[in-house]
Amino acid sequence: PLIYSAPLSKLAERPVYLKLENTQPSGSFKLRGIGNSCQIAVKNGATHLICSSGGNAGMATAYAAKRLGVRATVFTMDGLPQPVLKKFHELGCQIYIGGPIWDICDKTARQHMAEL
């Protein structure tokens, strides 16, 4: 949905509307791009989607995987809040805590993919 922004409209001297990306099923704008990438991967034969993420990208991948009927594995960082972990599990996503920072999670995810 779009909402009208009076302060930004005044500043821009024209109507300004804001798109509420938080209303996406995965909770962020990431679903549009990642969802498209996941669709292409599945169309090309992927049956398991794997990614590294600090949260939003992983959630988008997990949501897309569930909708597309394939498995998802997300490598994420230490300290992810319990409600976020719960949502990943509700989407049927396998979670690995890959390390304290994203770079390490990404390296761990790539090593995992190389072993498949």
All heavy atoms as an XYZ file, in Angstrom:
873
protein
N       0.821     -1.204      0.000
C       0.000      0.000      0.000
C       0.862      1.264      0.000
O       2.026      1.232      0.383
C      -0.796     -0.112      1.285
C      -0.161     -1.169      2.102
C       0.699     -1.975      1.195
N       0.263      2.330     -0.425
C       0.917      3.629     -0.437
C       0.241      4.533      0.578
O      -0.970      4.472      0.769
C       0.802      4.274     -1.820
C       1.436      3.538     -2.982
C       1.116      4.267     -4.290
C       2.926      3.413     -2.804
N       1.057      5.385      1.222
C       0.485      6.395      2.108
C       1.017      7.757      1.682
O       2.158      7.891      1.235
C       0.792      6.135      3.598
C       2.294      6.136      3.871
C       0.154      4.842      4.069
C       2.636      6.205      5.341
N       0.176      8.744      1.809
C       0.550     10.108      1.474
C       1.414     10.682      2.589
O       1.119     10.520      3.770
C      -0.720     10.945      1.305
C      -0.455     12.399      1.054
C      -0.029     12.834     -0.184
C      -0.634     13.337      2.064
C       0.214     14.178     -0.424
C      -0.390     14.679      1.837
C       0.038     15.094      0.596
O       0.283     16.412      0.368
N       2.487     11.363      2.212
C       3.367     12.005      3.190
C       3.244     13.520      3.060
O       3.771     14.118      2.114
C       4.816     11.585      2.970
O       5.675     12.353      3.812
N       2.559     14.141      4.017
C       2.401     15.597      3.994
C       3.746     16.315      4.123
O       4.014     17.247      3.350
C       1.426     16.032      5.086
N       4.627     15.905      5.070
C       5.905     16.632      5.185
C       6.764     16.542      3.914
O       7.352     17.546      3.486
C       6.611     15.956      6.357
C       5.558     15.234      7.105
C       4.497     14.906      6.118
N       6.854     15.358      3.313
C       7.660     15.225      2.103
C       7.004     15.907      0.914
O       7.691     16.470      0.052
C       7.927     13.748      1.794
C       8.835     13.021      2.790
C       8.953     11.545      2.429
C      10.211     13.668      2.840
N       5.698     15.881      0.862
C       4.987     16.579     -0.212
C       5.227     18.079     -0.124
O       5.444     18.752     -1.140
C       3.483     16.289     -0.129
O       3.234     14.934     -0.384
N       5.208     18.615      1.095
C       5.477     20.042      1.289
C       6.904     20.369      0.854
O       7.138     21.345      0.140
C       5.263     20.409      2.753
C       5.445     21.878      3.043
C       5.149     22.187      4.498
C       5.375     23.674      4.774
N       5.141     24.004      6.185
N       7.847     19.538      1.262
C       9.244     19.746      0.918
C       9.469     19.670     -0.597
O      10.186     20.486     -1.175
C      10.118     18.717      1.635
C      11.620     18.851      1.480
C      12.114     20.141      2.140
C      12.318     17.659      2.107
N       8.850     18.700     -1.244
C       9.039     18.492     -2.694
C       8.124     19.373     -3.537
O       8.282     19.439     -4.758
C       8.788     17.026     -3.042
N       7.169     20.015     -2.882
C       6.181     20.853     -3.576
C       5.393     20.070     -4.614
O       5.077     20.563     -5.694
C       6.855     22.098     -4.184
C       7.496     22.990     -3.148
C       8.192     24.215     -3.738
O       8.360     24.277     -4.981
O       8.554     25.089     -2.953
N       5.120     18.835     -4.287
C       4.290     17.953     -5.123
C       3.881     16.764     -4.254
O       4.523     16.487     -3.243
C       5.030     17.485     -6.370
C       6.252     16.616     -6.071
C       7.058     16.318     -7.288
N       7.597     17.586     -7.724
C       8.145     17.850     -8.878
N       8.273     16.909     -9.749
N       8.604     19.031     -9.208
N       2.851     16.045     -4.645
C       2.415     14.902     -3.826
C       3.488     13.810     -3.757
O       4.073     13.442     -4.778
C       1.170     14.383     -4.560
C       0.723     15.499     -5.437
C       1.967     16.288     -5.786
N       3.746     13.356     -2.562
C       4.709     12.273     -2.345
C       3.991     11.154     -1.609
O       3.337     11.384     -0.576
C       5.936     12.742     -1.533
C       6.842     11.562     -1.185
C       6.703     13.815     -2.286
N       4.112      9.948     -2.141
C       3.525      8.770     -1.522
C       4.638      7.802     -1.145
O       5.608      7.658     -1.878
C       2.545      8.090     -2.484
C       1.328      8.942     -2.742
C       1.336      9.915     -3.736
C       0.182      8.779     -1.969
C       0.226     10.708     -3.962
C      -0.939      9.572     -2.187
C      -0.910     10.536     -3.181
O      -2.002     11.324     -3.392
N       4.485      7.146     -0.027
C       5.474      6.186      0.456
C       4.917      4.780      0.331
O       3.770      4.520      0.699
C       5.828      6.472      1.915
C       6.343      7.882      2.199
C       6.521      8.079      3.698
C       7.632      8.142      1.455
N       5.727      3.887     -0.186
C       5.334      2.484     -0.300
C       5.727      1.774      0.991
O       6.867      1.865      1.434
C       6.039      1.832     -1.489
C       5.579      0.419     -1.737
C       6.183     -0.131     -3.011
C       5.680     -1.528     -3.235
N       6.293     -2.144     -4.389
N       4.795      1.075      1.588
C       5.028      0.402      2.861
C       5.594     -0.998      2.629
O       4.873     -1.990      2.592
C       3.732      0.330      3.675
C       3.116      1.685      4.029
C       1.818      1.491      4.789
C       4.085      2.525      4.830
N       6.903     -1.050      2.498
C       7.571     -2.322      2.230
C       7.446     -3.299      3.396
O       7.551     -4.499      3.215
C       9.045     -2.098      1.908
C       9.276     -1.326      0.621
C       8.956     -2.106     -0.645
O       8.595     -3.295     -0.578
O       9.090     -1.523     -1.721
N       7.216     -2.778      4.595
C       7.070     -3.662      5.752
C       5.813     -4.521      5.672
O       5.651     -5.450      6.443
C       7.076     -2.855      7.051
C       5.899     -1.903      7.130
O       5.526     -1.273      6.145
N       5.326     -1.773      8.299
N       4.946     -4.242      4.724
C       3.740     -5.068      4.569
C       3.952     -6.242      3.613
O       3.036     -7.016      3.383
C       2.545     -4.223      4.076
O       2.853     -3.685      2.782
C       2.233     -3.098      5.046
N       5.156     -6.367      3.067
C       5.472     -7.534      2.247
C       5.368     -8.780      3.133
O       5.626     -8.706      4.337
C       6.898     -7.427      1.687
C       7.103     -6.304      0.714
C       6.530     -6.623     -0.655
O       6.203     -7.755     -0.976
N       6.391     -5.601     -1.465
N       5.012     -9.928      2.594
C       4.868    -11.133      3.423
C       6.108    -11.490      4.240
O       5.996    -12.015      5.343
C       4.554    -12.234      2.409
C       3.979    -11.535      1.241
C       4.660    -10.184      1.201
N       7.294    -11.164      3.713
C       8.512    -11.476      4.454
C       8.920    -10.342      5.385
O       9.875    -10.475      6.144
C       9.662    -11.775      3.487
O       9.983    -10.609      2.747
N       8.224     -9.220      5.332
C       8.488     -8.111      6.237
C       9.458     -7.065      5.736
O       9.772     -6.126      6.458
N       9.966     -7.203      4.510
C      10.881     -6.187      3.981
C      10.828     -6.170      2.453
O      10.233     -7.044      1.826
C      12.315     -6.442      4.445
O      12.948     -7.400      3.630
N      11.510     -5.192      1.886
C      11.565     -5.045      0.432
C      12.348     -6.164     -0.240
O      12.258     -6.350     -1.440
C      12.203     -3.702      0.064
C      13.671     -3.639      0.384
C      14.615     -3.935     -0.584
C      14.109     -3.309      1.657
C      15.967     -3.889     -0.292
C      15.457     -3.259      1.956
C      16.389     -3.549      0.983
N      13.115     -6.922      0.505
C      14.006     -7.940     -0.077
C      13.255     -8.992     -0.885
O      13.814     -9.588     -1.794
C      14.805     -8.648      1.015
C      15.710     -7.753      1.816
C      17.004     -7.548      1.094
C      17.984     -6.805      1.980
N      19.233     -6.590      1.354
N      11.996     -9.225     -0.564
C      11.251    -10.300     -1.229
C      11.138    -10.095     -2.734
O      11.207    -11.061     -3.490
C       9.860    -10.449     -0.610
C       9.001    -11.568     -1.174
C       9.693    -12.915     -1.032
C       7.644    -11.588     -0.501
N      11.003     -8.856     -3.174
C      10.832     -8.630     -4.623
C      12.020     -9.151     -5.409
O      11.866     -9.930     -6.340
C      10.593     -7.151     -4.906
C       9.206     -6.715     -4.509
C       8.930     -5.268     -4.859
N       9.602     -4.412     -3.877
C      10.433     -3.442     -4.184
N      10.741     -3.176     -5.425
N      10.987     -2.710     -3.245
N      13.207     -8.748     -5.071
C      14.397     -9.173     -5.821
C      14.783    -10.609     -5.558
O      15.057    -11.385     -6.481
N      14.794    -10.978     -4.287
C      15.192    -12.346     -3.934
C      14.139    -13.342     -4.395
O      14.480    -14.426     -4.875
C      15.468    -12.446     -2.423
C      16.752    -11.680     -2.119
C      15.558    -13.895     -1.967
C      17.083    -11.548     -0.666
N      12.879    -12.980     -4.283
C      11.822    -13.866     -4.759
C      11.957    -14.164     -6.240
O      11.796    -15.300     -6.685
N      12.291    -13.138     -7.002
C      12.504    -13.321     -8.441
C      13.696    -14.240     -8.695
O      13.619    -15.157     -9.526
C      12.717    -11.968     -9.115
C      12.839    -12.090    -10.610
O      11.958    -12.638    -11.273
N      13.924    -11.595    -11.152
N      14.795    -14.026     -7.972
C      15.974    -14.896     -8.135
C      15.648    -16.336     -7.779
O      16.097    -17.271     -8.457
C      17.125    -14.395     -7.251
O      17.556    -13.133     -7.680
N      14.870    -16.519     -6.728
C      14.485    -17.874     -6.314
C      13.606    -18.535     -7.375
O      13.780    -19.724     -7.676
C      13.759    -17.836     -4.968
S      14.810    -17.357     -3.576
N      12.676    -17.782     -7.940
C      11.819    -18.331     -8.999
C      12.656    -18.793    -10.183
O      12.418    -19.872    -10.732
C      10.803    -17.285     -9.469
C       9.681    -17.052     -8.497
C       8.730    -15.984     -9.000
O       9.125    -15.028     -9.665
N       7.464    -16.142     -8.671
N      13.622    -17.993    -10.573
C      14.492    -18.348    -11.697
C      15.294    -19.606    -11.362
O      15.417    -20.521    -12.184
C      15.413    -17.169    -12.069
C      14.574    -16.035    -12.667
C      16.514    -17.610    -13.028
C      15.322    -14.723    -12.818
N      15.840    -19.664    -10.141
C      16.630    -20.836     -9.739
C      15.788    -22.103     -9.778
O      16.230    -23.138    -10.288
C      17.212    -20.619     -8.340
N      14.565    -22.031     -9.260
C      13.689    -23.213     -9.247
C      13.284    -23.585    -10.669
O      13.252    -24.768    -11.035
C      12.468    -22.973     -8.333
C      11.422    -24.063     -8.498
C      12.917    -22.878     -6.872
N      13.010    -22.589    -11.489
C      12.669    -22.847    -12.890
C      13.816    -23.574    -13.591
O      13.603    -24.405    -14.474
C      12.361    -21.537    -13.605
C      11.924    -21.698    -15.036
C      11.604    -20.359    -15.662
C      11.211    -20.537    -17.113
N      10.927    -19.255    -17.755
N      15.048    -23.272    -13.170
C      16.229    -23.907    -13.756
C      16.625    -25.194    -13.046
O      17.717    -25.711    -13.283
C      17.399    -22.923    -13.781
C      17.188    -21.824    -14.800
O      16.600    -22.036    -15.846
N      17.662    -20.629    -14.484
N      15.770    -25.689    -12.164
C      15.998    -26.998    -11.567
C      16.409    -27.031    -10.110
O      16.583    -28.113     -9.543
N      16.576    -25.890     -9.457
C      16.973    -25.886     -8.042
C      15.866    -26.489     -7.177
O      14.686    -26.213     -7.387
C      17.278    -24.469     -7.573
N      16.258    -27.308     -6.232
C      15.311    -27.903     -5.288
C      15.649    -27.521     -3.852
O      14.964    -27.940     -2.922
C      15.307    -29.437     -5.407
O      16.631    -29.915     -5.137
C      14.857    -29.882     -6.781
N      16.712    -26.737     -3.679
C      17.179    -26.339     -2.358
C      17.832    -24.968     -2.494
O      18.782    -24.809     -3.253
C      18.176    -27.375     -1.841
C      18.609    -27.170     -0.432
N      19.520    -27.997      0.177
C      18.276    -26.242      0.512
C      19.723    -27.596      1.416
N      18.985    -26.529      1.640
N      17.316    -23.991     -1.774
C      17.858    -22.636     -1.816
C      18.700    -22.395     -0.568
O      18.249    -22.663      0.544
C      16.727    -21.612     -1.898
C      15.758    -21.800     -3.068
C      14.585    -20.842     -2.950
C      16.474    -21.624     -4.396
N      19.918    -21.907     -0.754
C      20.844    -21.675      0.351
C      21.330    -20.234      0.268
O      21.686    -19.757     -0.811
C      22.053    -22.626      0.274
C      21.573    -24.075      0.334
C      23.049    -22.337      1.390
C      22.650    -25.096      0.035
N      21.331    -19.552      1.416
C      21.854    -18.186      1.412
C      22.483    -17.847      2.758
O      22.284    -18.551      3.746
C      20.764    -17.179      1.067
S      19.607    -16.808      2.388
N      23.240    -16.770      2.759
C      23.757    -16.199      3.998
C      23.035    -14.872      4.186
O      22.749    -14.169      3.216
C      25.263    -15.997      3.901
O      25.585    -15.213      2.779
N      22.726    -14.537      5.440
C      21.905    -13.356      5.658
C      22.007    -12.865      7.090
O      22.175    -13.656      8.018
C      20.445    -13.712      5.350
O      19.569    -12.693      5.794
N      21.845    -11.567      7.240
C      21.718    -10.988      8.569
C      20.283    -10.978      9.036
O      20.000    -10.621     10.166
N      19.346    -11.381      8.172
C      17.938    -11.430      8.570
C      16.966    -11.292      7.425
O      16.294    -12.243      7.044
N      16.856    -10.107      6.833
C      15.833     -9.854      5.823
C      15.987    -10.693      4.563
O      15.005    -11.223      4.039
C      15.811     -8.372      5.443
C      15.218     -7.509      6.532
O      14.443     -7.973      7.357
N      15.594     -6.250      6.544
N      17.187    -10.828      4.057
C      17.397    -11.623      2.841
C      17.080    -13.090      3.108
O      16.475    -13.768      2.273
C      18.830    -11.469      2.337
N      17.468    -13.580      4.263
C      17.163    -14.958      4.633
C      15.675    -15.191      4.768
O      15.149    -16.221      4.343
N      14.984    -14.225      5.366
C      13.534    -14.355      5.528
C      12.855    -14.372      4.165
O      11.925    -15.152      3.933
C      13.008    -13.208      6.386
C      11.625    -13.446      6.924
S      11.495    -14.874      8.036
C      12.451    -14.308      9.425
N      13.311    -13.530      3.260
C      12.748    -13.520      1.909
C      13.009    -14.844      1.199
O      12.134    -15.390      0.522
C      13.337    -12.355      1.101
N      14.205    -15.393      1.364
C      14.538    -16.683      0.757
C      13.672    -17.791      1.341
O      13.139    -18.629      0.608
C      16.032    -17.005      0.959
O      16.809    -15.968      0.351
C      16.403    -18.346      0.353
N      13.521    -17.798      2.658
C      12.703    -18.826      3.318
C      11.254    -18.739      2.856
O      10.617    -19.759      2.573
C      12.798    -18.674      4.831
N      10.725    -17.531      2.766
C       9.344    -17.351      2.325
C       9.176    -17.815      0.877
O       8.240    -18.540      0.543
C       8.932    -15.878      2.462
C       7.522    -15.628      2.000
C       6.445    -15.868      2.843
C       7.261    -15.183      0.704
C       5.149    -15.656      2.402
C       5.974    -14.980      0.260
C       4.914    -15.217      1.120
O       3.630    -15.025      0.681
N      10.101    -17.399      0.013
C      10.025    -17.798     -1.400
C      10.130    -19.310     -1.543
O       9.391    -19.925     -2.321
C      11.122    -17.104     -2.202
N      11.040    -19.925     -0.791
C      11.201    -21.381     -0.866
C       9.907    -22.096     -0.480
O       9.503    -23.048     -1.150
C      12.347    -21.829      0.036
N       9.284    -21.627      0.574
C       8.027    -22.256      1.004
C       6.973    -22.131     -0.083
O       6.284    -23.094     -0.411
C       7.533    -21.645      2.306
C       6.273    -22.311      2.806
C       5.914    -21.899      4.202
C       4.680    -22.676      4.618
N       4.723    -23.091      5.968
N       6.842    -20.947     -0.657
C       5.848    -20.731     -1.717
C       6.154    -21.545     -2.967
O       5.254    -21.978     -3.675
C       5.782    -19.240     -2.089
C       5.214    -18.327     -1.030
C       3.741    -18.594     -0.735
N       2.924    -18.557     -1.919
C       2.085    -17.603     -2.244
N       1.941    -16.574     -1.447
N       1.385    -17.664     -3.345
N       7.447    -21.761     -3.234
C       7.858    -22.498     -4.423
C       7.948    -24.005     -4.189
O       8.202    -24.766     -5.115
C       9.212    -21.974     -4.920
C       9.198    -20.531     -5.438
C      10.619    -20.001     -5.585
C       8.441    -20.446     -6.753
N       7.782    -24.437     -2.935
C       7.794    -25.866     -2.625
C       9.162    -26.506     -2.617
O       9.290    -27.688     -2.925
N      10.192    -25.718     -2.280
C      11.544    -26.265     -2.195
C      12.108    -26.008     -0.798
O      11.552    -25.229     -0.027
C      12.475    -25.661     -3.274
C      11.975    -26.007     -4.667
C      12.630    -24.160     -3.101
N      13.225    -26.671     -0.482
C      13.875    -26.493      0.818
C      14.664    -25.195      0.845
O      15.115    -24.721     -0.189
C      14.822    -27.649      1.113
C      14.130    -28.974      1.288
C      15.070    -30.087      1.701
N      16.258    -30.170      0.854
C      17.475    -30.456      1.286
N      17.706    -30.691      2.559
N      18.484    -30.532      0.445
N      14.848    -24.661      2.055
C      15.676    -23.474      2.236
C      16.593    -23.676      3.429
O      16.182    -24.236      4.454
C      14.823    -22.231      2.457
N      17.832    -23.243      3.275
C      18.802    -23.223      4.363
C      19.394    -21.829      4.405
O      19.829    -21.304      3.384
C      19.918    -24.261      4.147
O      19.330    -25.564      4.064
C      20.922    -24.233      5.284
N      19.399    -21.240      5.592
C      19.948    -19.902      5.768
C      21.061    -19.948      6.799
O      20.896    -20.499      7.882
C      18.856    -18.900      6.208
C      19.453    -17.544      6.527
C      17.783    -18.776      5.135
N      22.186    -19.388      6.445
C      23.311    -19.216      7.361
C      23.247    -17.781      7.862
O      23.313    -16.843      7.066
C      24.635    -19.482      6.634
C      24.845    -20.925      6.311
C      24.217    -21.510      5.224
C      25.657    -21.720      7.110
C      24.395    -22.848      4.920
C      25.849    -23.059      6.819
C      25.212    -23.626      5.729
N      23.086    -17.627      9.160
C      22.931    -16.295      9.724
C      23.908    -16.077     10.873
O      24.684    -16.964     11.207
C      21.471    -16.051     10.147
O      21.301    -14.675     10.436
C      21.092    -16.902     11.342
N      23.835    -14.905     11.456
C      24.807    -14.513     12.470
C      24.338    -14.827     13.887
O      23.138    -14.966     14.136
C      25.083    -13.022     12.352
C      25.679    -12.630     11.020
S      25.871    -10.864     10.817
C      24.192    -10.322     10.725
N      25.302    -14.887     14.782
C      25.009    -15.024     16.208
C      24.094    -13.883     16.641
O      24.186    -12.771     16.128
C      26.291    -14.917     17.049
C      27.299    -16.015     16.750
O      26.884    -17.101     16.327
O      28.499    -15.768     16.946
N      23.239    -14.168     17.603
C      22.453    -13.108     18.218
C      21.170    -12.755     17.508
O      20.542    -11.745     17.842
N      20.736    -13.560     16.553
C      19.463    -13.286     15.903
C      18.352    -13.429     16.938
O      18.327    -14.411     17.688
C      19.252    -14.273     14.748
C      18.419    -13.800     13.574
C      19.030    -12.575     12.916
C      18.274    -14.907     12.560
N      17.427    -12.473     17.018
C      16.372    -12.542     18.033
C      15.509    -13.803     17.891
O      15.256    -14.277     16.781
C      15.543    -11.287     17.769
C      16.451    -10.368     17.023
C      17.358    -11.262     16.218
N      15.067    -14.326     19.014
C      14.241    -15.544     19.028
C      12.994    -15.440     18.146
O      12.667    -16.409     17.463
C      13.858    -15.914     20.468
C      14.983    -16.553     21.252
C      15.479    -17.843     20.611
O      14.718    -18.654     20.109
N      16.795    -18.013     20.619
N      12.270    -14.308     18.132
C      11.097    -14.235     17.245
C      11.457    -14.419     15.770
O      10.693    -14.993     15.004
C      10.534    -12.834     17.508
C      11.004    -12.488     18.879
C      12.364    -13.128     18.998
N      12.632    -13.949     15.375
C      13.073    -14.112     13.984
C      13.402    -15.579     13.726
O      12.993    -16.147     12.702
C      14.283    -13.204     13.681
C      14.822    -13.462     12.280
C      13.905    -11.739     13.849
N      14.118    -16.210     14.640
C      14.424    -17.638     14.497
C      13.144    -18.462     14.427
O      13.033    -19.386     13.618
C      15.301    -18.115     15.659
C      16.733    -17.595     15.666
C      17.429    -17.975     16.964
C      17.506    -18.109     14.464
N      12.169    -18.095     15.252
C      10.886    -18.808     15.249
C      10.200    -18.683     13.886
O       9.675    -19.664     13.359
C       9.982    -18.261     16.354
C       8.660    -18.962     16.437
C       7.790    -18.397     17.551
C       6.452    -19.105     17.549
N       5.495    -18.467     18.420
N      10.235    -17.481     13.312
C       9.596    -17.283     12.008
C      10.294    -18.106     10.928
O       9.647    -18.685     10.061
C       9.589    -15.798     11.640
C       8.755    -15.508     10.413
C       8.519    -14.037     10.232
C       7.638    -13.802      8.999
N       7.415    -12.394      8.757
N      11.634    -18.177     10.982
C      12.358    -19.028     10.039
C      11.864    -20.473     10.146
O      11.589    -21.120      9.136
C      13.865    -19.004     10.316
C      14.604    -17.869      9.673
C      15.307    -16.962     10.442
C      14.625    -17.718      8.300
C      16.018    -15.931      9.856
C      15.325    -16.686      7.689
C      16.020    -15.781      8.480
N      11.766    -20.968     11.371
C      11.328    -22.359     11.574
C       9.883    -22.564     11.122
O       9.558    -23.608     10.552
C      11.526    -22.768     13.029
C      12.967    -22.906     13.407
N      13.806    -23.849     12.851
C      13.739    -22.189     14.255
C      15.022    -23.727     13.344
N      15.016    -22.712     14.200
N       9.029    -21.571     11.350
C       7.639    -21.664     10.895
C       7.557    -21.763      9.379
O       6.625    -22.355      8.840
C       6.835    -20.461     11.388
C       6.561    -20.498     12.880
C       5.959    -19.210     13.402
O       5.859    -18.213     12.642
O       5.607    -19.179     14.598
N       8.516    -21.172      8.688
C       8.559    -21.247      7.224
C       9.216    -22.539      6.737
O       9.345    -22.761      5.539
C       9.303    -20.035      6.652
C       8.564    -18.707      6.780
C       9.482    -17.538      6.418
C       7.328    -18.699      5.890
N       9.647    -23.389      7.676
C      10.256    -24.659      7.311
C      11.710    -24.540      6.904
O      12.261    -25.425      6.257
N      12.340    -23.474      7.296
C      13.716    -23.194      6.903
C      14.698    -23.787      7.908
O      14.494    -23.700      9.117
C      13.898    -21.684      6.843
S      15.533    -21.148      6.374
N      15.765    -24.366      7.388
C      16.835    -24.850      8.250
C      17.794    -23.684      8.488
O      18.199    -22.997      7.552
C      17.568    -26.015      7.597
C      18.575    -26.664      8.505
C      19.117    -27.946      7.890
O      18.944    -28.234      6.714
N      19.791    -28.724      8.709
N      18.154    -23.464      9.750
C      19.011    -22.342     10.125
C      20.327    -22.861     10.667
O      20.352    -23.785     11.474
C      18.328    -21.490     11.214
C      17.090    -20.802     10.674
C      19.283    -20.449     11.793
C      17.387    -19.699      9.709
N      21.402    -22.234     10.220
C      22.727    -22.472     10.800
C      23.257    -21.129     11.279
O      23.194    -20.147     10.544
C      23.709    -23.045      9.770
C      23.444    -24.473      9.407
C      22.790    -24.794      8.224
C      23.863    -25.507     10.238
C      22.551    -26.114      7.880
C      23.621    -26.831      9.897
C      22.964    -27.121      8.719
O      22.722    -28.413      8.382
N      23.775    -21.102     12.487
C      24.449    -19.907     12.972
C      25.879    -20.002     12.450
O      26.655    -20.833     12.891
C      24.406    -19.802     14.515
C      22.960    -19.893     15.006
C      25.093    -18.532     14.981
C      22.032    -18.828     14.477
N      26.180    -19.167     11.471
C      27.442    -19.282     10.743
C      28.597    -18.506     11.326
O      29.720    -18.669     10.885
N      28.338    -17.640     12.309
C      29.427    -16.876     12.896
C      28.971    -15.524     13.393
O      27.799    -15.182     13.315
N      29.914    -14.724     13.882
C      29.564    -13.444     14.495
C      29.298    -12.312     13.506
O      28.678    -11.326     13.852
C      30.785    -13.128     15.357
C      31.924    -13.800     14.647
C      31.341    -15.048     14.043
N      29.793    -12.448     12.259
C      29.588    -11.411     11.249
C      29.168    -12.064      9.932
O      29.422    -13.236      9.690
C      30.851    -10.536     11.046
C      32.042    -11.391     10.594
C      31.179     -9.755     12.309
C      33.266    -10.566     10.205
N      28.559    -11.247      9.055
C      28.027    -11.780      7.804
C      29.108    -12.416      6.942
O      28.875    -13.462      6.332
C      27.300    -10.687      7.009
C      26.780    -11.241      5.725
C      25.631    -11.941      5.535
C      27.446    -11.206      4.455
N      25.525    -12.328      4.223
C      26.630    -11.883      3.537
C      28.640    -10.662      4.012
C      26.962    -12.037      2.207
C      28.980    -10.806      2.679
C      28.136    -11.487      1.790
N      30.280    -11.825      6.853
C      31.340    -12.378      5.997
C      31.650    -13.827      6.355
O      31.846    -14.673      5.470
C      32.622    -11.552      6.105
C      32.509    -10.196      5.440
O      31.533     -9.979      4.691
O      33.391     -9.351      5.670
N      31.694    -14.121      7.631
C      31.970    -15.492      8.074
C      30.787    -16.391      7.737
O      30.970    -17.525      7.284
C      32.314    -15.524      9.576
C      33.632    -14.781      9.815
C      32.404    -16.957     10.084
C      33.981    -14.583     11.272
N      29.565    -15.890      7.925
C      28.375    -16.678      7.562
C      28.374    -17.009      6.078
O      28.064    -18.136      5.684
C      27.102    -15.899      7.897
S      26.837    -15.652      9.630
N      28.714    -16.030      5.271
C      28.744    -16.244      3.825
C      29.795    -17.280      3.453
O      29.544    -18.172      2.635
C      29.006    -14.925      3.103
C      28.869    -15.072      1.606
O      27.779    -15.467      1.145
O      29.849    -14.814      0.900
N      30.971    -17.193      4.055
C      32.028    -18.168      3.784
C      31.575    -19.565      4.194
O      31.787    -20.540      3.457
C      33.299    -17.782      4.550
C      34.469    -18.695      4.289
C      35.713    -18.226      5.030
C      36.868    -19.178      4.759
N      38.069    -18.774      5.465
N      30.905    -19.658      5.339
C      30.393    -20.953      5.812
C      29.339    -21.496      4.855
O      29.333    -22.686      4.532
C      29.822    -20.821      7.232
O      30.823    -20.264      8.082
C      29.372    -22.144      7.787
N      28.443    -20.632      4.382
C      27.418    -21.066      3.438
C      28.043    -21.569      2.138
O      27.632    -22.604      1.594
C      26.465    -19.910      3.150
N      29.048    -20.879      1.650
C      29.716    -21.293      0.409
C      30.450    -22.622      0.587
O      30.438    -23.456     -0.320
C      30.664    -20.195     -0.067
C      29.919    -18.979     -0.582
C      30.861    -17.810     -0.907
N      30.117    -16.628     -1.221
C      29.627    -16.349     -2.441
N      29.821    -17.176     -3.444
N      28.964    -15.234     -2.649
N      31.042    -22.814      1.746
C      31.697    -24.105      2.021
C      30.655    -25.224      2.048
O      30.887    -26.312      1.508
C      32.453    -24.048      3.356
C      33.700    -23.222      3.309
C      34.309    -22.994      4.700
O      33.653    -23.196      5.709
N      35.563    -22.570      4.716
N      29.522    -24.966      2.659
C      28.439    -25.944      2.713
C      27.966    -26.307      1.307
O      27.791    -27.493      0.992
C      27.275    -25.378      3.548
C      26.089    -26.274      3.615
N      26.051    -27.368      4.459
C      24.906    -26.243      2.962
C      24.881    -27.962      4.302
N      24.170    -27.298      3.401
N      27.805    -25.316      0.457
C      27.350    -25.580     -0.917
C      28.379    -26.398     -1.697
O      28.022    -27.265     -2.473
C      27.048    -24.272     -1.648
C      25.805    -23.607     -1.138
S      25.244    -22.174     -2.113
C      26.716    -21.213     -2.294
N      29.646    -26.124     -1.464
C      30.710    -26.859     -2.163
C      30.729    -28.326     -1.769
O      31.151    -29.182     -2.550
C      32.067    -26.213     -1.877
N      30.259    -28.625     -0.563
C      30.247    -29.999     -0.066
C      29.032    -30.803     -0.528
O      28.995    -32.013     -0.364
C      30.302    -30.000      1.454
C      31.618    -29.455      1.997
C      31.598    -29.216      3.492
O      30.575    -29.532      4.143
O      32.595    -28.683      4.020
N      28.049    -30.125     -1.086
C      26.827    -30.834     -1.525
C      27.068    -31.630     -2.786
O      27.836    -31.348     -3.620
C      25.691    -29.829     -1.756
C      25.171    -29.140     -0.507
C      24.086    -28.151     -0.883
C      24.624    -30.145      0.495
